[in-house]
Amino acid sequence: MSQSPVEQRGAWRALAEHADDMGRRHLRELFVEHQGRFADFSRYAAGLTLDLSKQRWDERTLALLLALARDAGVPDAIHGLLAGERLNLSENRPALHTALRLPPDASLEVEGEDLVASVHDTLDRMAGMVERFHAGQWRGATGKPIRDVVNLGVGGSDLGPLMVTHALADYRPEGIHRIDVHFASTMDGSQLADYLARLNPETTLFVLSSKSFTTIDTLTNARTARNWLKARLLGGDREEGVDESLVMRQHFIGVSASPDKMREWGIDDAHQLEFWEWVGGRYSLWGGIGLPIALVVGMQHFRELLAGAHDMDRHFSEAELGDNLPVLLALAGIWNVNFLDIRAHSILPYDGRLEYFAAYLEQLEMESNGKSVNHDGEPVGYSTCPVLWGQLGPNAQHAFYQLLHQGTQSVECDFIAPRVRYDDVVDPATRDHLMSQHRLTLANCFAQSRALMLGDAALEDEGPRPGHKRYAGNQPSSTLLLDRLTPRTLGALVALYEHKVFVQATIWDINPFDQWGVELGKTLAGETRRILEHESGLEGMDDSTRGLIQAVWRAESRESS
């Protein structure tokens, strides 16, 4: 924790003074004055190239930001994170998602316990499950091999596995019994209802993923799934020979930090995967929560995903701050949010496989750093996490890029793309066409960041143009190029953003590992649900909520009459 509020210290004040000048500078001027910006502001590690040359900064800006990072204790914080210190102060525990991707020959002793052995015990247990599925040996209650697995989870138990399984769909192993994985997260049952209408209960298994095993969204879906299985497998002609306990044993797997609650719900001990209290939900795809990923890509590729994340962990630990990708990406965000007053951030992948990456980062960043009090519980006097959103870049060009190019506010953008794709397609003609499409995609990616940077200056002189055809430019962006999108580089990419979030939280003196703001809505929802169901208790409600509840009651009354 800092000795004084970060905005009152010399490093912060020096940046604020520097921003008075830099805030008036245009990116096109910076590129004219500083030849070779790409070489000076790009770095490479773990299969990723990070280009920060289109940020609205110069060498002095970066030097001042690095001084701020040192003043805020970032080097010590990095060591503390990876060593298992109790950095999650509000919950008095470490944040050890990095331990989930340590290799089996590593050692990490935290408070007298070596965590690596238990982590790999869970990975080995998961590998055994995956092997049974892929061999067609995991059978339902009627003896048929499981073909469909539905993951029931929400937040970190849904967004991470969903994002990765989509991103790595090209890496399905060959010659196995294919398992199709589906995701249901919405408490209204709309996603689940669709699956239940299409899937065969004899060959469908549900994975219940919930750290606490109390999440109402997940348990509501789980109860519906359990009732569906029992009604379909125990009723009618199937009643003989199908045991209810066999349905529970063969059609459910649980992933949680609460084995007692899983057992109480009916999940067999042999079909439980451990989830530790020292891993936050949004940081959890690297362990048992990643079972859906392993079912799609196989354990070998899942371990490659872990290895890529570990590559980034090592880089984060070992690289000097000025060459450290997570630190540099974090500092660019600090500069934009706190000194250039840019409070919107768009994630723009130029690869359809990364369709869900922006949604994943929305939780990772805004749930982690959407905080307004410091570690001492005092209100902060500066902005923290920006509003973050995004979409596939080629689609977004036809949606919200209008605001990026000609809107009234600045937006920081992250462009993400693989350098190479489709070069391994066997058919030469198809390969040439697909590689041409990839080059077209990259051309759009690079052109958009250039247009956002330069504005009108990117165009050849066409003489005067009306206002509606003018482009101000000066929108800052970062570009991340993956050597290619593989399990290993995807692991490194996700870990890069995890560590970026941590560095920013360290500088802002906030806790990125709790989410108390989520709890208030849950508490009020429980109270409101009781009122809706019992049709009493409106006295304590505000006028708006009372009116909405009464509107529902009137509608239900009309339907029942």
N, C-alpha and C positions, 0 to 999 in steps of 0.2 A: 504494500500500500504506500501511497505517496505521503511525503511529509506535509505537503501543502497542495491545495487544488491545482491540477495540472495547468489550468489556464492562467494561473498567477505566477508561474515559474518562468525563468529567463528564456528557456528554449522555446516555449509557446509564444511568448511576447516577441521574440526575434522573428518567428514565422509570421505573426500578425503584421508586424511592420513590413516585412518583405512582401507580404500579400498585397499591401497597398500599391506597390509598383507592379507586381506580376499580374494582379487582377485587371490591369489596364492593357496588358500585352495581348496580342493576337497570336495564335499558333503559327500562322503563316510567316509572321515576323521572326519567330523563334527558329523556324526552319531555314530562313534566309541567313540569319546571323550565325547559326551553329550548323555547319556542315558536318555530316557524319553522326547525326543524332541517333540513328538506328544502332550504330555500333556502340555508342556511349550509353544508351538507355535500353538495351536489350540484354537478356541473360538466358542461359540454357541450363537445364538440369532435369534428370529423370525422364528424358524423352519429350520435354516441353520447352518451347521457345516462348519467352515472355517479352513482348515489345511494348515498352512504355514511352516510346519517343513521341507519341501523339498526346501525352499528358501536357497540361498547361504549366510546365515547370522548366527550370534550367538547372545547371549543375549546382548553383548555390542553393536553390530550393531543396534539392535532394540532400545536400550536405546538412542543411538545417533540420530537415526531417529525420535524418539519421541521428543527429544530436538529440532530437526530441525522444527518439526511441531509446537511446542509451540513458537519457535522463529519467525516463519512465521505468527503467529496469527491465527492458525487453530481454537482454541476454540471460539474466538470472531467471526470468519468468519461463523462458524456453527450457532451461535446465530443470526448473521445478516441475513443469508439466510432464516432461519425459521421465523424470525420476519418481513421479507418483506423490508429490507433495500435495497437501490438502488445499488445493487452490479454489475449490468450490466451497467458499466460506459459509454461505447461508445454509448449506446442507452438511457442512463439516466433513467433506470427503474429497478424495482426489478425483480427477477426470482422466481416466486411463484408457481411452479408446485406442491410443497408440499401442498399448500392450496387446491388443487383439491381433495386430499384424507383425508382432515380433517372430522371428524364425525360431524353430524348436530348440536350437542350440544356444539361444540367448538366455540371459538371466535377468530378472527384474524383481528384486526383493523390496516389498513395500510393507512396512510395519511388521517385519518378521516373517512374511510369507512370500515365497517365490511364485509369482503369478503365472509364469510362462507354462508351467506344467498343467495347471487347471485350464488355461486357455486352449492348449493343444488337446487336452482330453475332450473338451467340447467339440473341437474341430474334428477329431477322430470319430467321435460319436456321430457327428453330422455326416462325415464321409461314409460311415457304415449305413446310415439311412439312405443316402443318395445311391450308394451301390445297390441296395435292395430295390429301390425304385427303378433304376436303369437296367437291372437284370430282369425286370418283370416279376420279382419275387415278393413285392409288397402287395398283398392281396386284400381285397375288401372282405366283408363278412360272408359273402356268398362264394368266395373263392376266386373271383375274377381279378386280374391285375389292375391296380390303380392306374388310371390314364390322365385324370385331371386333378390338379391340386389348386384349391382356392385359398389364398392368403387373406385372413381376416385381421386387419390391423389398421391403425390410423396414425397420422403424423410420421414420426421416424420409423414406425413399424410397417409403413406402407410406401412412403415417398422414396426412400433409398432403394429397397429391393425393386420397386417398379421402375425407377430410373435406370438401374444397372441392367436388369433383365432385358429391357428394351434396347439399351445401348450396345449390349453384347450378344444380341440375338444371332449374329453371324457365327458365333463361337459354339453353337450346339455341337456336342460330340456326335460322331457317327457310329452306327452299328449298335445302338442301344434301344431299349424299349422307351419310346418317346413319352415324355411327360409334358403336358400343356399346363402352364401356370397362369392363374387368373388372380385379380386383386379386387377385393371389395372393402371399402373403407367408410362409405357414407352410412350414417345411422338411420337414414330414412328407408334403407333396404332396397333402393332402386337398382343398385348394381347387383346385389345378391339375388334379387328376384329374377333378373335376366338369366343369371347362371343356373338357378334352380329350375327354370323352365326348359333349359337346353341340355343340361348335363345328366348323366346316368348315375343315380345314387350308388349303384353297385360298384362303380369304378371311380368314385370321387372321394377325395380326402380333403379335410380342412386343417389349415395351420392357424392356430390362435396365437397371435403375436402381441403381447402386451407386457411391458416391464412390470407394472404393478398388478396385473390381472384384475384390475377394477375399472378399466376404461369402459364407460357405458356404451360408447359407439361399437366397440369390438364385441363386448359381451352380448349386446342386443342381436347383432348379426349371428353370433355363435349359437345363441339359443334357437334362433330361427333355423339355422343349419342342422342343429341336433334334432329338432322336432321333425324337420323334413326327412332326414335319414331314417328316423324311427318309424315315421308314418309309412314310408315307402318300402323299407326293408323288413319291418316286423308285422306289417298288416297283410290282409288278404291271403293269397296263396303262399306267401313266403313265411308265414308264421312258424311253420315247422322247420326245425333245423337251423334257424337263425337266432342266435342268442343276443340279448340286448348288450351284455358286457362285451361281446365280440364286436358289435357295431362301434361302441365307444373306443375300443382298443385299436381297431384297424382303420378307423376313419378320422381320427383326430391326432394331431401333434401339437404340443404346446411349447411356446418359447417365452420365458418369463423369469423374473428374479424372485418369484413367489411360488416355489414348488408346492407348498401346502395348499394354496388356492387352486392351483392346477389340479392337484389330486382331488380336492373337494369337488371340483366341477366335473370330474370324471375322466381326466386324462391319465392314462397309465404311466407309471414312473419311467418305464423303459422308453416312452415316447415323449419325453420332456428334454428340452435343451436349456442349458443354464444361461442366464442373463444377469450380469453383476450390477450391483447398486452403483459402482463407480464408472458405469458407462451410461451417458445420457442417450435418450431415445434417438435423437437426431444424429448421433455419432455411432450408431449401433450396427450398421449394415455389415460390419467386418466380422461379426460373430454369428451366433445362432439365428439372429434376425435375417441373416443372409441365406438361410436355407432355400428360399425360392430361387435365389440367384444360382446356387449350386445345382439345383434341380434342372435349371435351363442350360447352364454352360458346363456343368461337371466340376468335380472338386479340383482337378488340375488347373483349370482356368480360374476357379475361385481363389486358389492359392496364389496364382499369378496376380490377381487383383490385390491381394494382401501384400504381395512382394512389391508392387508398384507404390502402394501407399507407404510401405516401409522405406523405399528409396527416397521418397519425399521427406519422411521423418528424419532420415539420416542427413539429408541436405539441410533441412531446417535446423538441425542440431549442430552441424559442422561448418556450414558456410558463414563467412563474414557477413555482417549485416548488409553491406553494400552490394553483395553478390547473392543475397538470400531471396529467392523468389517469393515466398510468402510474406517476408518483411517488406519487400519493395511494393508488392501489390497492395498490402495493407497501408503503407505510407501514401500511396497514390490516393487511396480512398480517404484517408485522414485529411490530406491536402484539399481535396475537393469538397468534402463535407464541412470541415471546420474553418477553412481559410478562403475558399472561393464561393462558399455558400451554395454548393450544388448538392441538393438533397434528394435526388432521384437517380437511380442506377438501373440500367437495363442489361440483361444477360441475353446475348444473341448468338446462339450456336448456328454455324453453317454446315450442319450435318444432320440429316433426318433421324439418325440413331440417337441423337442427344435431345430428342423432343421433350423429355421430362426433366432436363437438367435445370432449367430455370425454376421450375416448381420446387425441385429439391433444394436449390439455394435459397429460395424464399424462406423456407423454414429454417435452414441452417443459419442464415444471417439474421433474419428479423426476430426469430425466437431467441437466438443467442444474445444479440446485442441491442434488442429493442428495450433498453433499460434507461431509466431516468434518475437513478440514485447510485452513488458510488459504493465502494466496499464498506464504508462507515455508515451507510444508510442515509447520507446527506444528498439533497437534490444536486444534480450536476448543473453547471452553468454554461453548457455548450451542447451542440448537437451530437447525437451518437449515430446509430445505424440509419442510413438513408432508406427511403422507400424503394424496395427492390422488386422488379418484375421482369418478365421477358417472354420470348417466344422464339421459335425457329426463325433465324434471320431472313431467309428467302420469303417466308410467309409474312413476317412482320413488315417487310418492305412495302407490302400492299395493305398494311393495316395502320400501324402507329408511327411509321417513319416520318410521316408528314409533320408530326409534332417535333420530332428530333431535328428536322431540317429547318422548319419555319415557325416553330412554336415560340412562346414567350419565356420559356425557362430553359436553363441548361440541364442536361442529363449526361451523366457519365455512362459510357457503354463498354461492355466487355464483348469483343468478337472472338469466337472460338471455332477452330476448324482443324481437321487433319491435313497435313501437307500432301499425303499420298493416299489414294483410294482406288480400288478396282484393278490394280496392276496384277492381281493374282487370279482374275477371271480367266477361265481356260479358253473359251472360244475367242479367237482374235478379233473378229468383227464386233462382237458384243463388248469385249474389253475396250476397244477403241472408242465406241460410242459412249460407254459409261465413263471412261476417263475424261472424255470431252465434256460430259455433263459436270464432272467434278471440277474441271478447270473453269467452266462457266460459273459454278458456285463460288469458287475462290475469287474469281474476277469480281463478282458482286460484293463479296466480303471486303476485299481490299478497296474497291471503289467507294463503298459506302463510308468506311472509316476516313478515307481521303476527303470525300465530299463534306463530311461532318467537320473535318479539321479546317479545310481551306475555304469552303463556301464558294462564292463567285470566282475566287482566284483559281479554282480547279478547272474552269472553263476557258476555252480560247476566247479572246476578245471578240465579242459580237456587237459591240457598241452598247448604247444605253438600253436598259431593260426596265419594264414596268415593275412596280413594287412587288406584285404577286409572283414575279419570276426571279426575285433576288434571294440569295442565300447568305446568311451572316457567317456561317462556319463557327469556328472557335469552340466546338463541342469536343471535350476531351474523351479519349478512349484508350483502352488497352487491347492488344491482340495476343491471343494464346494459340500457338500452333502446336498440335501434337504431331510427332513424327508420323504416326498413324494411330487410329483408334483401336487399341488392343486392351485386353484386361489389365495389363501392366500400366499402360499410360493412363487409362481411366482411373485406376487406383491412385496414381500420382496426382492427377487433376483434382480429384475429390479431396485428397489430403492437403493439397495446396490451398484450397478454399477453407478447409477446417482451420489450418494454421493462420491464414490471413485473418479470420474472425478472432482468433485468440490474440494476435498481436494488436489488433485494434482495441479489443477489450482491455488489454494491459495498459495501453496509452490512455484510454478513457477512464481507467480505474473502475471498471464495472465487472460484474460476474457473468461470463458467457455460458455458464453451465447450469443455471437454474432457469425456471420459467414460471415464477409465481403469478405473473399476470394472466396465465392461462386458467388458474384455479378459480378466480372470481366468477367467471362465466359458468364454469361447471357447477359451482355451489348454487348460484342463482337459478340455473336451469333445473336443478333438482327440486328447488322450492316451487318454481313455476309449474313444473310437471305435476306436482301433487295438487296444486290448485286446479289445473286443467282437468285432472281426472276426478277429483272429489267435488268439483263445482262449489267450492267454499274457500274462504280465506283471502278474499279480495281486499280486505280492509287495509292491509299494509302496502298494497300496490300503488304505484304512481298512476295518474290519470290515463296516460297513454297506454301503459301495459294493461291496465284494467279494461280499457276500451277494446283492445285487441283480443283479450281473453273472452270477453263477452261476445264479440263478433264470432268467435269460434263456437261458443256454446249455442248461439242462435242458429248457426249453420248446421250443427249436429242435431239440434232439436228439429229442424225442418226435415232433415234427412230421415230421422227416425219416425216422424209422424205420418 
